[in-house]
Each structure stands twice: as structure tokens, then as C-alpha cells.
Amino acid sequence: MHRRSVSHRRSSERLLARCGFNRWIKAGLLLLLFGWGPLLLVLLASWLGLWQNLDPVGLGLLFVVTLIPALACLGIGLLQSWINKSE
């Protein structure tokens, strides 16, 4: 059972590498998830009527602070994967 999980992990790592997911893209996606996710969840809950007091100032600041680094990481990662594919 342990061999199967290790081989599954290796195959998923190869799949991510084949799709062009390098460290920069992973960092950018994590910034998107943890920086933008909470604000989007609160806005979705407000839209569905589950959240009545809509004042997500802190979450909005988190979104603003992670906006440029996330886009920069994604841009660098996409550029690196594009350069590596053309070699």
C-alpha cells in the first residue's frame, strides 16, 4: 500500500511538471487561494444570503496585498515554462 501512494505521488509530480507547473506557478496559485479565497467566499456567502453583515475590509486588504505578488509569480512561472518548452 505504501508503494502505491509513493508511485501515485511521483506520477502526479510528473503530470504537474509536464503541464508546466513550476515553483513560481505553485506559489502564485497559493497566493491566489489564500489571499483571494476568503474574500470571494464572504462575497459568495453574502450573495447567497448566508452572511448579513458585509464589511470585509480586512479581507479586501488581504486581496490588495496579495494581488501584485500573485500575478508576478504567475507571470514569472508562465514565462519560465514557455522558455523551457521552446528549448
Phi, psi and chi 1 to 4 in degrees:
 res  aa     phi    psi   chi1   chi2   chi3   chi4
   1 MET       -  -35.2 -179.5  138.7  178.1      -
   2 HIS   -68.2  -38.4  178.1   42.1      -      -
   3 ARG   -63.0  -37.9  -78.8 -173.8 -176.5  171.5
   4 ARG   -65.4  -41.3 -175.5  175.0 -176.2 -169.8
   5 SER   -68.3  -35.5   63.8      -      -      -
   6 VAL   -68.0  -43.8  170.7      -      -      -
   7 SER   -67.5  -34.6   66.1      -      -      -
   8 HIS   -65.2  -41.0  177.2   67.5      -      -
   9 ARG   -63.6  -42.0 -173.3  178.8  -30.8  132.9
  10 ARG   -65.0  -40.5  -73.3 -178.7 -172.7  157.6
  11 SER   -68.3  -36.7   65.5      -      -      -
  12 SER   -70.2  -34.5   64.8      -      -      -
  13 GLU   -65.6  -39.2  -72.7  172.8    0.1      -
  14 ARG   -66.0  -37.7  -81.3 -175.6  -96.5  145.2
  15 LEU   -64.3  -44.0  176.1   66.0      -      -
  16 LEU   -64.1  -39.8  -71.2  175.6      -      -
  17 ALA   -67.0  -37.4      -      -      -      -
  18 ARG   -68.2  -33.4 -158.8  171.4   -3.2  148.4
  19 CYS   -78.6   -6.5  -67.9      -      -      -
  20 GLY    93.0   18.2      -      -      -      -
  21 PHE   -83.6   99.9  -81.2   70.5      -      -
  22 ASN  -101.3 -173.3   56.2   24.0      -      -
  23 ARG   -61.3  -37.8  -92.2 -175.3  -92.7  159.2
  24 TRP   -67.1  -41.6  -72.8  101.5      -      -
  25 ILE   -67.3  -40.9  -66.7  176.6      -      -
  26 LYS   -62.3  -41.5  -70.6  177.7 -171.7  175.3
  27 ALA   -64.3  -41.8      -      -      -      -
  28 GLY   -64.1  -40.3      -      -      -      -
  29 LEU   -68.1  -36.4  -69.4  175.3      -      -
  30 LEU   -66.5  -39.4  -78.3  174.8      -      -
  31 LEU   -63.1  -39.7  -80.2  169.8      -      -
  32 LEU   -62.2  -44.4  -75.3  175.9      -      -
  33 LEU   -65.7  -50.3  177.3   69.7      -      -
  34 PHE   -85.9  -21.0  -68.4  116.0      -      -
  35 GLY   -92.6  -36.5      -      -      -      -
  36 TRP  -102.1  -26.0  -57.9   10.0      -      -
  37 GLY   -57.7  -48.6      -      -      -      -
  38 PRO   -60.4  -42.1  -24.0   32.8      -      -
  39 LEU   -64.3  -42.6  178.2   64.4      -      -
  40 LEU   -65.7  -36.0  -65.1  175.9      -      -
  41 LEU   -65.9  -41.6  -75.4  175.6      -      -
  42 VAL   -66.1  -41.4  166.6      -      -      -
  43 LEU   -65.3  -39.0  -69.2  175.2      -      -
  44 LEU   -65.7  -42.2  178.4   67.0      -      -
  45 ALA   -64.7  -36.6      -      -      -      -
  46 SER   -67.2  -41.1  173.5      -      -      -
  47 TRP   -64.9  -35.2 -177.5   69.4      -      -
  48 LEU   -80.6   -8.2  -68.0  173.0      -      -
  49 GLY    87.7   10.6      -      -      -      -
  50 LEU   -86.3  -18.1  -58.6  172.8      -      -
  51 TRP  -125.2  113.1 -169.3  -70.3      -      -
  52 GLN   -87.9  -39.4  -60.0  -58.9  -34.5      -
  53 ASN   -91.2   93.8 -174.0   12.9      -      -
  54 LEU   -92.9   97.6 -177.3   62.8      -      -
  55 ASP  -146.1   66.4 -171.0   19.7      -      -
  56 PRO   -88.1   56.2   33.3  -35.4      -      -
  57 VAL   -64.8  -45.3  173.9      -      -      -
  58 GLY   -62.9  -40.3      -      -      -      -
  59 LEU   -70.5  -32.3  -62.5  176.4      -      -
  60 GLY   -66.8  -39.0      -      -      -      -
  61 LEU   -65.6  -39.2  -70.9  173.2      -      -
  62 LEU   -61.9  -40.2 -179.2   64.5      -      -
  63 PHE   -61.1  -46.4  169.9   80.1      -      -
  64 VAL   -65.3  -41.6  168.4      -      -      -
  65 VAL   -67.5  -32.9  168.5      -      -      -
  66 THR   -93.9   -3.7   58.8      -      -      -
  67 LEU   -63.3  -58.1  175.4   70.2      -      -
  68 ILE   -66.8  -45.7  -62.0  -62.1      -      -
  69 PRO   -61.7  -37.9  -23.1   32.1      -      -
  70 ALA   -65.9  -45.0      -      -      -      -
  71 LEU   -67.1  -35.8  -66.6  177.1      -      -
  72 ALA   -66.5  -44.9      -      -      -      -
  73 CYS   -62.2  -43.1  -72.3      -      -      -
  74 LEU   -65.1  -40.3  -72.8  172.0      -      -
  75 GLY   -64.2  -44.7      -      -      -      -
  76 ILE   -63.3  -44.0  -68.6  169.6      -      -
  77 GLY   -63.5  -42.6      -      -      -      -
  78 LEU   -67.0  -38.4  -70.3  172.4      -      -
  79 LEU   -63.8  -44.3 -175.3   65.7      -      -
  80 GLN   -63.9  -42.6  -81.2 -173.6  -12.2      -
  81 SER   -68.5  -33.8   66.1      -      -      -
  82 TRP   -66.9  -40.6 -179.4   66.1      -      -
  83 ILE   -66.8  -42.3  -71.7  171.4      -      -
  84 ASN   -67.2  -33.5  -72.6  -18.7      -      -
  85 LYS   -72.4  -30.5  -77.0 -174.0  179.9 -177.3
  86 SER   -81.9   -9.9   50.4      -      -      -
  87 GLU   -80.7      -  -74.3  179.6   -9.5      -
